[in-house]
Amino acid sequence: MNQEYIQPNDWSILEEGFDTDKVKSSESLFSIGNGAMGQRANFEETYTGKTFQGSYIAGVYYPDKTRVGWWKNGYPEYFAKVLNAPNWIGINVQINDENLDLHTCKEVSKFKRELNMQEGWLSRSFEAVLQNGIKIKVETKRFLSLELDEIGAINYAVTPINADAKITFSPYLDASITNEDTNWDDQFWDVLQVTQNNQQSFVEARTMKTHFYTCTFMESRLFVDGNEIVINGNTSKTEKTATCTYSQEVTQNQTYAIHKFGGYVVDRNHKKETLVAAAKESLDKAVSFGFDALLEMQKQSWAKIWETSDITIHGDVKAQQGIRFNIFQLNQTYLGTDASLNIGPKGFTGEKYGGSTYWDTEAYCIPFYMATKDQSVARTLLEYRYNHLEKAIENAEKLGFKNGAALYPMVTMNGEECHNEWEITFEEIHRNGAIAFAIYNYHRFTNDYSYIPEKGLEVLIGIARFWHQRATFSSDKNKYVILGVTGPNEYENNINNNFYTNYIAKWCIAYALENIATVHKDHVSDYIRIKEKVSFTDDELASWKELADNMYFPYSEKHNIYLQQDGFLDKELITVKDLNKSERPINQKWSWDRILRSPYIKQADTLQGFYMFEDQFSTEELERHFDFYEPFTVHESSLSPCVHSIQAAKLDRMEQAYEFYLRTSRLDLDDYNHEVEEGLHITSMAGTWMSIVEGFGGMRVLNNTLSFAPKIPKQWQSYSFKVNFRNQVITVNVSQNGANFELEGTKELSIIVNGNALEVSPNKLITV
């Protein structure tokens, strides 16, 4: 049974009623971030119940030594861990000297939590009776500023309801934190210095091994009934903590509030010896604005984001809430302002997967950022991989590849491979193809070719060299084969001739050759520079072409389909609908041996190829493959439902497309995988956007022209989205009666709708 305690709402994530069993799930679902830092929705006050404390700083990680039973040559030395950073949100609250702790209160009522996605803030309110009999009302609001991205702000207000009371706020910084996710229980932080200056506190700390220097800081202001009061708090510190204490006698129904400002400065952005000065500057700026003005700036920042990225759905609140939650979390995780950052699968919501970069960015996230922001954001994501090309070549060398062959990592923080399950690290090599596909996808969408001669071609050559060396010529088949791989379907390891892997390898080589020819013809100076740098020969290029032209693909004449891999038909082909529900999810109920021998598919595999290269297959071919493979797919990867939703919509199977859409959009809200307390599935959220825009909206780029084939689920009255296509923003509005297209700007745009060419003029509605 999926969780269903989140209240349906167009713009907010709402929880009503306090349930200790849901605390950790809510800490994930109500997480906040601003691209530079993020945090789980932990309570500010003491909580002694089960909780997963988590505050994270973008780009700060620890190389936790790999832990395996049997070391294999080529294993990465470490698995990069996103680090739980020093905690700045904490405020110990005492009522007549008794700690406020929802786990030990006599009674908690009127508990309500709201994550307002439209304006970018988190609030909580409740009434509680403490053991000493005092009844209080608490209201909190906090946010991480998009405008001043080193700053977070908290407004924490307490009102005694049944008596006068002494209320004490003790805001603190705490660097004695540990990771939930650690291989060896290492100490990750070295606390260097704790200093306090008047009411400001600073904790300087450095990560072990990676030596990121950080300063966590705080300053507070106090208010009674909205009027600021001056209290010189008592300051105290230990080796790892700093606390300020502010007590106030408050009469019944009077409200005592603290505005706490805090956050992080990091030596990624400042000189390490000036961190305290930088923190002081950030604090001074935040305090001078004050909580209310900062909140107003936050609302304006989010309004600007929603202006281009919002998707509206009328007639289906759960679907509307789902897509906005996904868009909100993507923007909290990555805003494209720092080329050294990327989109971690859990973002700032948890520690699983190491918080690192996966192929998800290229396959799923780039389309979202490309169409909802300025194209420079997508280009920044491409440059991230170019900047790691030397490391990708090193990664390949460790596995025995030569001559500049590049293998991009399955998981990385800095370009080095840091994933250590052999069947994925060594075998899930299709990730290399996603890097190349993103370059193609960017050029196709933006028409900006400049990236390829400047940087992208070197990446394509390194990837082509890898595929050329990784394939083997089979004299038995008289074809080139690729052995010992894991495809996107991780429920099959060490198999031969995975269709998707072989297809993307062939495509990568052909695409590299095509671009070498184009750069040679149209960008001569770049061609000369690149050829001197990576020194390829005509013979080498000819051998690539020979391989691409003669790649082997397993095929079943009986079913008239490409096989997912050699031997797929040898499996016991029992479909998912005939699988006992009590055995699902199989990744939690079955042994790994049993999963590997089964026909069950974790996520789109062969169909991933049909999604990415759909222009190379007919609709009839797609239908045959969809009908064969989807019944074996358990969708136990967060990346699976979105691809199937897009393909079901293309095949006019709108009920199925809608079900897949709901599953991808509410994967975390409804906790389909029963693991939301570990954090959210951030990168798959971009797939939700694709489900609507590419699935229901049918958006493609065909023959260099933006194309739509709009459809609408029967559950919806209408939906709309915007696409920034080559610096022209077009709004698409689809209802049960037809579709409208409206263009912002000053020049016309040619589009295709249901196969027919149309001219859209600025600010003129066109109805189809």
ABEGO torsion letter per residue (X at the ends): XBBAABBBBAABBBBBEBBAAAAAAAAAAABBBAGABBBBBBBABBBABBBBBBBBBBGBBBBBBBBBABBBBGBBABBBBBBBBBBAABBBBBBGGBBBBAAABABBBGBBBBBBAAAGBBBBBBBBBBAAGBBBBBBBBBBBBAABAABBBBBBBBBBAABBBBBBBBBBBBAABBBABBAAGBBABBBABBBBBEABBBBBBBBBGAGBBBBBBBBBBBBBGGBBBBBBBBBBBBAABBBBBBBBBBBBGBBBBBBBBBEBBBAAABBAAAAAAAAAAAAAAAAAAEAAAAAAAAAAAAAAAAAAABBBBBGBAAAAAAAAAAAAAAAAABAGABAABBBBAAEAAEABGGGBBBAAAAAAAAAAAAAABBAAAAAAAAAAAAAAAAAAAAAAAAAGBBGGBBBBBABBAAGBBABABAAAAAABAAAAAAAAAAAAAAAAAAGBAAAAAAAAAAAAAAAAAAAAAABBBBAAAGBBBBBGBBBABAABBGBBGBAAAAAAAAAAAAAAAAAAAAAAAABAAAAAAAAAAAGBBAAAAAAAAAAAAABBBBBBAAAGBBBABBGAAABBBBBAAABBAAAOBAAAABBAAAAAABABBABBBAAAAAAAAAAABBAAAAAAAAAAAAAABAGABAAAAAAAAAAAAAAGBAAAAAAAAAAAAAAAAAGAAGAAAAEBBAAAAAAAAAAAAABAAGBBBBGGBBBBBBBBBAABABBBBBBBBGGBBBBBBBBAAEBBBBBBEABBBBBBBGGBBBBBBBGBBBBX
